[in-house]
Amino acid sequence: MLFTLAALGGVEGAAAKDLPVAITFGLMADGKEVGCGAPLANLGGGHLQAKLREARFYVYDVKLVDAKRTRTPVALTQNEWQYGDVALLDFKDARGGNAPCTESNPAKNARISGTAPRHAYVGLEFSVGAPVETIVDGKPVSINHSNVETAPPPLDIAGMAWNWQAGRRFLVFEVDTPSPIIKADGSKTRTWTVHLGSTGCKGNPATGEIVSCAHENRFTVAFDHFDPKTQRVEFDLARLFESSDLLVDKGGAVGCMSGLDDPECPAIFAALGLNLTGAEGTGEAGKQTKPGVSPVFKSGPAKVAGGKQ
């Protein structure tokens, strides 16, 4: 399937070199579109009814792919949701209500926008996470490790930042369970979390040190066939939690916060398509299991799901 950006509209005339790109994302669970305040059904190994608390993640390095497998970067529009080549997708509504996402109750941001050269493309590729750096106005700018208080949007969100080495959470999903979660020490809580980010990091960016991380925990999603006029990218929340018992936490953080020794992380990392650990000396830990493949992502038919335009 070929698509040309000329069909996306917004620019006319043969002299126009770059045309608009708009890629829509959707959040799914139990075969239905969720997000905003929609209830979640059949979640986790216990098929629980749960409530979405947070749902957002960074993407970067968005590229369109032609029939020869040549990848062309999308130049993202610079706005409150996009900086450099990084964008934040947020599937909660601004009102914090209990209604699903609709045109009148949209998610905060469910679309990536930018431009690319006029050409015929057949596919899409993007990465999930915050890159080490990006290029802004021809200069490298630190992204994953920078001061959240002084960073430009969408890198200035405290809920997407980790305390250690001023690193960022790449992906945050939190759900409130219908009954208390029993922790390893017998105490109880109500929110099961998935926080993905780089771990094993060294270096203090506040003093100008270069930060390096042993486990990058970034991954790429590639669709050989994708037409943004008729399709969207879907994140399957049910698949993320499919092998997780959301009412029990056997140790570490409640849920998975990317800890190598956290009993809840192997299932979550497998769903994302990441190696949590690897054989010593192989460097597999924190790397993608299969390039371009993440079980939680798929393409689906385009729908009006709301979001900032």
C-alpha positions as CSV (number, residue, x, y, z in Angstrom):
1,M,0.0,0.0,0.0
2,L,1.4,3.3,-1.1
3,F,0.4,6.6,0.4
4,T,1.6,10.1,-0.5
5,L,1.8,13.0,1.9
6,A,0.2,15.2,-0.7
7,A,-3.1,13.5,0.2
8,L,-2.9,14.7,3.8
9,G,-3.9,18.2,2.7
10,G,-3.0,21.6,4.1
11,V,-0.5,22.6,1.4
12,E,-1.2,23.1,-2.2
13,G,1.0,23.7,-5.3
14,A,3.7,21.8,-7.0
15,A,6.4,24.0,-5.5
16,A,5.7,22.9,-2.0
17,K,8.4,20.5,-0.8
18,D,7.2,19.6,2.6
19,L,3.7,18.5,3.5
20,P,1.9,17.9,6.8
21,V,2.1,14.6,8.6
22,A,-0.4,13.6,11.3
23,I,-0.1,10.2,13.1
24,T,-2.9,9.4,15.5
25,F,-2.5,7.0,18.5
26,G,-5.2,5.1,20.4
27,L,-5.3,3.3,23.7
28,M,-7.1,-0.1,23.7
29,A,-8.2,-2.6,26.3
30,D,-10.3,-5.7,26.0
31,G,-10.8,-4.9,22.3
32,K,-12.3,-1.4,23.1
33,E,-10.9,2.1,22.9
34,V,-10.2,3.4,26.4
35,G,-8.4,6.4,27.8
36,C,-9.7,9.5,29.6
37,G,-11.7,8.1,32.5
38,A,-13.0,4.9,30.8
39,P,-13.3,1.9,33.0
40,L,-11.0,-1.0,32.2
41,A,-12.4,-4.5,31.8
42,N,-10.7,-7.9,31.9
43,L,-7.4,-6.5,33.0
44,G,-4.5,-8.7,34.1
45,G,-4.4,-12.4,34.9
46,G,-7.4,-12.0,37.2
47,H,-9.5,-10.3,34.5
48,L,-10.2,-7.4,36.8
49,Q,-12.3,-4.3,36.4
50,A,-9.9,-1.4,37.0
51,K,-9.6,2.4,36.5
52,L,-7.0,4.2,34.5
53,R,-4.9,6.5,36.6
54,E,-2.1,7.5,34.2
55,A,-1.3,6.7,30.6
56,R,1.4,8.5,28.8
57,F,4.7,7.9,27.0
58,Y,7.4,9.6,25.0
59,V,8.1,8.8,21.4
60,Y,11.0,10.0,19.3
61,D,12.8,9.5,16.0
62,V,9.5,9.3,14.0
63,K,10.2,8.1,10.4
64,L,8.2,7.3,7.3
65,V,9.3,4.4,5.2
66,D,9.1,4.0,1.5
67,A,8.9,0.8,-0.7
68,K,12.7,0.6,-0.8
69,R,12.8,0.6,3.0
70,T,14.4,4.1,3.0
71,R,13.5,5.9,6.2
72,T,12.7,9.6,6.1
73,P,12.5,11.6,9.4
74,V,9.4,13.5,10.3
75,A,10.2,17.1,11.3
76,L,8.0,17.5,14.4
77,T,6.0,20.7,14.8
78,Q,7.4,22.5,17.9
79,N,4.7,23.0,20.5
80,E,3.8,22.2,24.1
81,W,3.7,18.4,23.2
82,Q,6.7,18.2,20.9
83,Y,10.3,19.4,21.3
84,G,13.1,18.5,18.9
85,D,12.3,15.0,17.7
86,V,10.5,14.0,20.9
87,A,6.8,14.0,21.5
88,L,4.6,13.1,24.6
89,L,1.4,11.2,24.2
90,D,-1.1,11.5,27.1
91,F,-4.3,9.5,27.1
92,K,-6.0,11.1,30.2
93,D,-8.5,13.9,29.8
94,A,-7.8,17.3,31.3
95,R,-11.1,17.2,33.4
96,G,-10.2,14.0,35.3
97,G,-13.6,12.6,34.9
98,N,-15.0,9.0,34.5
99,A,-16.1,9.3,30.8
100,P,-14.3,7.6,27.9
101,C,-12.5,9.7,25.3
102,T,-14.8,11.4,22.8
103,E,-14.6,14.4,20.5
104,S,-16.2,16.5,23.3
105,N,-14.0,14.8,26.0
106,P,-10.6,14.3,24.3
107,A,-7.4,12.9,25.6
108,K,-4.8,15.5,26.4
109,N,-2.7,14.5,23.4
110,A,-3.1,11.5,21.1
111,R,-1.5,12.8,17.9
112,I,2.0,13.5,16.5
113,S,2.2,16.3,13.9
114,G,5.0,17.5,11.7
115,T,6.2,17.6,8.1
116,A,8.1,15.4,5.7
117,P,9.2,15.7,2.0
118,R,6.7,14.9,-0.7
119,H,7.0,11.3,-1.5
120,A,5.2,7.9,-1.6
121,Y,5.6,6.0,1.7
122,V,4.4,2.6,2.8
123,G,5.3,2.3,6.5
124,L,6.1,3.9,9.8
125,E,8.8,3.7,12.4
126,F,9.2,5.3,15.8
127,S,11.0,4.7,19.1
128,V,9.5,4.8,22.6
129,G,11.5,6.6,25.3
130,A,13.5,9.8,25.7
131,P,16.7,9.8,23.7
132,V,20.0,10.8,25.2
133,E,19.9,14.0,23.2
134,T,18.2,15.6,20.2
135,I,19.2,18.4,17.8
136,V,17.5,21.8,18.2
137,D,18.4,24.7,16.0
138,G,21.5,22.7,14.8
139,K,22.8,22.1,18.3
140,P,22.7,18.9,20.5
141,V,20.4,19.2,23.5
142,S,20.3,16.7,26.4
143,I,16.9,15.1,26.7
144,N,16.9,12.0,29.0
145,H,19.0,13.6,31.7
146,S,18.1,17.3,32.2
147,N,16.5,19.5,34.9
148,V,12.8,19.0,34.7
149,E,12.2,22.4,36.4
150,T,14.0,24.3,33.6
151,A,13.3,21.9,30.6
152,P,11.0,23.0,27.8
153,P,7.6,21.3,27.4
154,P,6.9,18.4,27.2
155,L,10.0,17.6,29.2
156,D,9.0,19.7,32.1
157,I,6.5,17.3,33.6
158,A,7.4,16.2,37.1
159,G,5.3,13.0,36.8
160,M,7.5,11.9,33.9
161,A,10.8,12.4,35.8
162,W,12.8,10.2,38.0
163,N,14.9,11.5,40.9
164,W,18.2,9.7,40.1
165,Q,20.5,11.5,37.7
166,A,17.6,13.7,36.6
167,G,16.4,10.9,34.3
168,R,13.0,10.6,32.7
169,R,10.3,8.0,32.8
170,F,9.8,6.9,29.2
171,L,6.4,5.3,29.8
172,V,4.0,5.6,32.7
173,F,0.9,3.5,33.1
174,E,-1.0,3.3,36.4
175,V,-4.2,1.6,37.2
176,D,-6.4,1.6,40.4
177,T,-7.5,-2.0,41.2
178,P,-11.0,-2.9,42.5
179,S,-9.6,-4.3,45.7
180,P,-6.4,-3.7,47.6
181,I,-3.1,-5.0,46.3
182,I,-1.3,-7.2,48.8
183,K,2.4,-6.3,49.1
184,A,5.1,-8.7,50.1
185,D,5.2,-7.3,53.7
186,G,1.5,-7.7,54.1
187,S,0.6,-4.1,53.7
188,K,-1.9,-2.9,51.1
189,T,-2.2,-0.3,48.4
190,R,-4.6,0.4,45.5
191,T,-2.4,1.5,42.5
192,W,-0.4,-0.9,40.3
193,T,2.3,1.0,38.3
194,V,4.5,0.5,35.2
195,H,7.3,3.1,35.0
196,L,9.8,2.4,32.3
197,G,13.1,4.3,32.1
198,S,16.9,3.8,31.8
199,T,18.5,2.2,34.8
200,G,22.1,1.6,36.0
201,C,23.0,5.2,35.2
202,K,26.2,6.9,36.3
203,G,27.1,10.6,36.1
204,N,25.6,13.8,37.5
205,P,24.2,16.1,34.9
206,A,23.8,18.9,37.4
207,T,27.6,19.1,37.6
208,G,28.1,18.8,33.8
209,E,29.0,15.1,33.9
210,I,27.9,12.9,31.0
211,V,25.4,10.3,32.1
212,S,25.7,6.8,30.8
213,C,23.2,4.0,31.6
214,A,23.8,0.3,31.6
215,H,20.2,-0.5,30.7
216,E,18.8,1.8,28.1
217,N,15.2,0.3,28.0
218,R,14.3,2.1,24.8
219,F,12.6,0.2,21.9
220,T,11.5,0.8,18.3
221,V,8.2,0.0,16.7
222,A,8.0,-0.5,13.0
223,F,5.1,-1.1,10.7
224,D,5.9,-2.4,7.2
225,H,2.5,-1.2,6.0
226,F,0.9,1.9,7.5
227,D,-1.2,4.7,6.0
228,P,-1.9,7.6,8.4
229,K,-5.0,8.6,6.4
230,T,-6.7,5.3,7.2
231,Q,-4.8,3.9,10.2
232,R,-3.6,4.8,13.6
233,V,-1.1,3.3,16.1
234,E,-2.7,1.4,19.0
235,F,-1.3,0.6,22.4
236,D,-2.9,-2.5,23.9
237,L,-3.2,-2.0,27.6
238,A,-4.7,-5.5,28.1
239,R,-1.6,-7.0,26.5
240,L,0.7,-5.0,28.8
241,F,-0.9,-6.5,31.9
242,E,-1.9,-9.9,30.4
243,S,0.6,-12.0,32.5
244,S,0.5,-9.8,35.6
245,D,-1.4,-10.4,38.8
246,L,-2.6,-6.9,39.6
247,L,-3.7,-7.8,43.2
248,V,-0.4,-9.1,44.4
249,D,3.1,-7.6,44.5
250,K,5.9,-9.9,45.5
251,G,8.6,-7.3,46.1
252,G,10.3,-4.1,45.0
253,A,8.1,-1.3,43.8
254,V,4.4,-1.9,43.5
255,G,4.1,-3.1,39.9
256,C,7.2,-2.6,37.8
257,M,9.6,0.4,37.9
258,S,12.2,-1.2,35.7
259,G,14.1,-2.9,38.6
260,L,16.2,-5.9,37.5
261,D,15.2,-7.9,40.6
262,D,11.6,-6.8,40.7
263,P,9.4,-10.0,40.4
264,E,6.7,-8.1,38.5
265,C,9.1,-6.8,35.8
266,P,9.8,-9.9,33.7
267,A,6.2,-10.1,32.4
268,I,5.9,-6.4,31.8
269,F,9.2,-6.2,29.9
270,A,8.2,-9.2,27.8
271,A,5.0,-7.5,26.8
272,L,7.0,-4.4,25.8
273,G,9.4,-6.5,23.8
274,L,12.4,-5.7,26.0
275,N,15.0,-7.9,27.7
276,L,14.9,-7.2,31.4
277,T,18.2,-9.1,32.0
278,G,20.6,-11.1,29.8
279,A,23.4,-13.5,30.1
280,E,26.4,-11.9,31.8
281,G,28.7,-10.1,29.4
282,T,26.2,-10.2,26.5
283,G,24.9,-6.6,26.9
284,E,21.4,-7.9,26.2
285,A,19.8,-6.3,29.3
286,G,17.7,-3.3,28.4
287,K,17.8,-4.1,24.7
288,Q,14.9,-4.9,22.5
289,T,14.2,-8.6,22.0
290,K,13.4,-8.3,18.3
291,P,14.1,-5.1,16.4
292,G,11.0,-3.2,15.5
293,V,8.6,-5.5,17.4
294,S,6.7,-4.6,20.6
295,P,3.7,-6.9,21.4
296,V,1.8,-4.0,22.9
297,F,1.7,-2.0,19.7
298,K,-0.3,-2.6,16.6
299,S,-1.9,-0.7,13.8
300,G,-5.7,-0.3,13.6
301,P,-8.3,1.6,11.7
302,A,-8.3,5.4,12.1
303,K,-11.0,6.7,14.4
304,V,-11.7,10.1,15.9
305,A,-10.3,9.6,19.4
306,G,-9.8,13.2,20.5
307,G,-6.6,14.9,21.3
308,K,-5.0,18.2,20.7
309,Q,-4.9,19.1,17.1
